[in-house]
Amino acid sequence: MDNVKLNTLLAVVDEGSFEAAASRLGISPSAVSQRIKALENTIGRVLLKRANPVRATEAGEILVQAGRRMALLQAETNAQLRGRLGRVPLAIAINADSLSTWFRPVLADVASWNSASLRLRIEDESHSRNLLRRGDVLGAVTREAEAVSGCESHYLGVMRYRAAAHPRLLDTYTRPDGSLDWASMPALRYGPNDELQEHDLLGRLRSGEDGRHRSISWIPSSEDFVYAARVGLGWGLLPETQLRPLLDSGDVVLLDDSVEEVHLYWQHWRLESPILGALSDAVLDAATALEQ
């Protein structure tokens, strides 16, 4: 397969447009289009959906994943020939809570590998598997145990979440009968794909309530999500590791006794690669903190 055309396909998918890919590759948009058309003619399938942003078709996703694997092997080979692991790109999908808690030792491990590079994609753990399937990342922290085709799956452990909020919200939204008005109480979300928080709320509503009229704030950062809970912007599910000091200080209070458990898995490409093996070992070692 022509590496030049394959790398052009990867550039278009990464950048989201022919123009941006052309700028990255240092060629004209017309040349990008010609390369893609030539690759599509060779494969006999349409590889890209000409939309905004441009996306790979099902056939394109297969080629993208193959291209990512080839790029990793090529970078790793070049690095080994130079005697160091320089500029080996390690693209990972991970949820914000994991990144801010148990995953951090992985950053320290990679830092010791003589300039290997990380490319982290922050995504809800229920959606990160899609990035792995498309070949956008070589590894993902996900809720799904079943391995994506061409990948391996390893159990990491469980993250436990509790519903918490500033004491003022508890006082304001407690009904005379002692129950909480979940449908009206302001809520926090990481973003539109935050299925954990949304699914948890549905189990708390009374019959006939939908919560559509409550205030919802999107806070796409784990640290700032915790801060928003501390100052009373809304209630949210907080990981127990982040919650303990806030309960001790009185900044937040628990809203009930229920615990939401999220089982996490590490999925990665099934590929004979020393750097990928070292990355997986680092992730599995760091995940021991989940059971503490």
C-alpha positions in Angstrom: 0.0 0.0 0.0 1.2 3.5 -0.9 2.4 5.1 2.4 2.2 8.6 1.0 -1.5 8.2 0.2 -2.2 6.4 3.4 -0.5 9.2 5.4 -2.6 11.7 3.5 -5.8 9.8 4.5 -4.6 10.0 8.2 -4.0 13.7 7.9 -7.4 14.4 6.5 -9.1 12.4 9.3 -6.9 14.0 12.0 -7.4 17.6 10.7 -11.1 17.2 9.7 -10.7 18.9 6.2 -8.8 18.6 3.0 -7.5 22.2 3.4 -6.2 21.6 6.9 -4.5 18.4 5.8 -2.9 20.2 2.9 -1.5 22.8 5.3 -0.1 20.1 7.6 1.5 18.1 4.7 2.8 21.2 2.9 0.9 20.5 -0.3 -2.1 21.9 -2.1 -5.7 20.9 -1.3 -6.0 19.7 -4.9 -3.0 17.3 -4.3 -4.7 16.0 -1.2 -7.9 15.4 -3.1 -6.0 13.6 -5.9 -4.2 11.3 -3.5 -7.5 10.4 -1.7 -9.2 9.7 -5.0 -6.3 7.5 -6.2 -6.4 5.6 -2.9 -10.2 5.1 -3.2 -9.8 3.9 -6.8 -7.1 1.4 -5.6 -9.3 0.1 -2.8 -12.5 0.3 -4.7 -14.4 1.9 -1.9 -15.3 5.4 -0.7 -13.0 6.1 2.2 -14.2 9.5 3.4 -17.5 11.2 4.1 -17.2 14.6 2.6 -18.8 16.5 5.5 -17.8 19.1 8.1 -15.6 17.7 9.6 -14.6 15.1 7.1 -15.0 11.6 8.6 -13.8 8.1 7.6 -16.4 5.6 6.2 -16.4 2.1 7.5 -13.8 1.1 4.9 -11.8 4.2 5.7 -11.8 3.3 9.4 -10.2 0.0 8.6 -7.4 1.8 6.6 -7.0 4.4 9.3 -6.5 1.8 12.0 -4.0 0.0 9.7 -2.2 3.3 9.1 -1.9 4.1 12.8 -0.4 0.7 13.4 2.1 1.1 10.6 3.0 4.6 11.9 3.6 3.3 15.4 5.9 0.5 14.1 7.8 2.8 11.8 8.3 5.4 14.6 9.3 2.7 17.0 11.8 1.2 14.5 13.3 4.6 13.8 13.6 5.3 17.5 15.3 2.0 18.2 17.8 2.6 15.4 18.6 5.9 17.1 19.0 4.1 20.4 16.1 5.9 22.1 12.3 6.1 22.1 12.0 9.6 20.8 8.9 10.9 19.2 6.9 7.7 19.4 3.3 8.9 19.5 1.1 7.1 22.0 -2.5 8.1 21.5 -4.9 7.2 24.4 -8.5 7.8 25.2 -9.3 8.3 28.8 -12.0 9.8 31.0 -11.3 13.0 33.0 -11.7 11.4 36.4 -9.2 8.6 35.7 -6.7 11.1 34.3 -6.8 13.3 37.4 -6.6 10.4 39.9 -5.1 6.9 39.4 -3.7 7.4 35.9 -1.2 10.1 36.8 1.7 7.7 37.5 1.6 6.6 33.8 2.6 10.2 32.9 5.7 9.8 35.1 6.5 6.4 33.6 6.3 7.7 30.0 8.4 10.7 31.0 11.2 8.3 31.9 11.2 6.7 28.4 13.5 9.3 26.9 11.1 11.7 25.2 8.3 9.3 24.1 5.2 11.4 23.5 1.6 11.1 24.8 -1.6 12.3 23.0 -4.5 12.0 25.4 -8.1 12.3 24.2 -10.5 13.1 27.0 -13.7 11.2 26.5 -16.4 9.6 28.6 -15.4 6.0 29.4 -18.6 4.8 27.7 -17.5 6.5 24.4 -13.8 5.9 24.3 -14.2 2.5 22.8 -15.4 4.1 19.6 -12.1 6.0 19.2 -10.3 2.7 19.5 -12.5 1.1 16.9 -11.9 3.9 14.5 -8.1 3.7 15.0 -7.9 7.2 16.4 -6.1 5.9 19.5 -4.0 2.8 20.2 -5.4 2.3 23.8 -8.4 3.3 25.7 -9.8 3.3 29.3 -13.4 2.1 28.8 -16.3 0.5 30.6 -16.6 -2.2 27.9 -15.1 -5.6 28.8 -15.5 -7.1 25.3 -12.4 -6.3 23.2 -12.7 -4.3 20.0 -11.7 -6.4 17.0 -7.9 -6.6 16.8 -7.5 -5.5 20.4 -6.9 -7.0 23.8 -8.9 -6.1 27.0 -7.6 -6.1 30.6 -9.7 -5.4 33.7 -8.4 -2.4 35.7 -10.7 -2.2 38.6 -13.6 -0.1 39.8 -14.1 3.6 40.4 -16.8 4.5 43.0 -18.8 7.6 42.8 -21.1 9.4 45.4 -23.6 12.1 44.9 -22.5 15.3 46.6 -23.1 19.0 46.7 -22.5 22.2 48.7 -24.5 22.1 52.0 -26.6 25.1 50.7 -28.0 23.0 47.9 -29.0 20.2 50.3 -30.8 22.7 52.5 -32.5 24.5 49.5 -33.7 21.4 47.7 -34.8 19.3 50.6 -38.6 18.9 50.6 -40.7 19.1 53.8 -41.0 15.3 53.9 -37.2 15.1 54.0 -36.8 13.9 50.3 -34.6 15.7 47.8 -36.1 17.5 44.8 -33.7 16.0 42.3 -35.7 17.3 39.3 -35.1 20.9 40.3 -31.7 20.8 41.9 -28.9 22.3 39.7 -26.6 19.6 38.3 -23.1 19.3 36.9 -22.0 17.5 33.8 -18.7 17.1 32.0 -20.4 17.6 28.7 -23.1 16.2 26.4 -21.6 12.6 26.5 -21.6 12.4 30.3 -23.8 9.3 30.5 -22.7 8.4 34.0 -24.2 11.5 35.6 -27.4 11.4 33.4 -28.1 7.7 34.0 -27.6 8.2 37.7 -30.2 11.0 37.9 -32.9 8.9 36.1 -32.9 6.4 39.0 -33.5 9.2 41.5 -36.5 10.9 39.9 -40.1 10.4 41.1 -42.7 9.0 38.7 -43.7 11.7 36.2 -40.6 13.9 36.8 -38.0 14.4 34.0 -35.7 17.1 35.3 -35.6 18.9 32.0 -36.1 22.4 33.6 -33.3 22.2 36.1 -30.1 24.2 35.6 -27.2 22.1 34.1 -23.6 23.4 34.0 -21.0 21.7 31.7 -17.6 21.6 33.4 -15.2 19.6 31.1 -12.3 19.4 33.7 -12.1 17.0 36.6 -10.5 19.6 39.0 -12.9 22.3 38.0 -15.9 19.9 38.2 -14.9 19.3 41.9 -14.5 23.1 42.4 -17.9 23.7 40.9 -19.4 21.3 43.4 -17.6 22.9 46.2 -19.0 26.4 45.4 -22.5 25.2 44.9 -22.9 25.5 41.2 -24.6 22.1 41.1 -24.6 18.6 42.4 -22.5 15.8 40.8 -21.2 12.4 41.2 -17.6 12.6 42.6 -15.0 9.9 42.7 -14.5 8.7 46.3 -10.8 9.6 46.1 -11.6 13.2 45.3 -14.6 13.3 47.7 -13.0 12.2 51.0 -11.1 15.5 51.7 -14.1 17.6 50.7 -16.3 15.7 53.2 -13.7 16.1 55.9 -13.5 19.9 55.3 -17.3 20.3 55.1 -17.1 21.8 51.6 -19.6 19.3 50.3 -22.0 16.8 51.9 -23.4 13.5 50.6 -26.9 13.6 49.2 -27.7 10.0 49.9 -26.1 6.6 50.7 -26.0 5.1 47.2 -22.7 4.3 45.5 -22.3 4.2 41.7 -19.6 1.7 40.7 -17.9 1.9 37.3 -15.8 -1.0 36.2 -12.9 0.0 34.0 -11.0 -1.9 31.3 -7.8 -1.1 29.4 -8.2 -2.0 25.7 -5.2 -1.7 23.3 -4.2 -2.9 19.9 -3.0 -6.5 19.6 0.4 -5.6 18.3 3.9 -6.9 19.0 5.3 -3.6 20.1 7.8 -3.0 23.0 6.6 0.6 23.6 2.9 -0.5 23.5 3.7 -3.3 25.9 5.5 -0.9 28.3 2.6 1.5 28.1 0.1 -1.3 29.0 2.3 -2.4 31.9 2.4 1.2 33.2 -1.4 1.5 33.0 -2.0 -1.9 34.7 0.5 -1.0 37.5 -1.2 2.4 38.0 -4.6 0.9 38.2 -3.8 -1.0 41.4 -4.7 2.3 43.1 -8.4 1.6 42.1 -8.6 -1.2 44.7 -7.1 0.8 47.5 
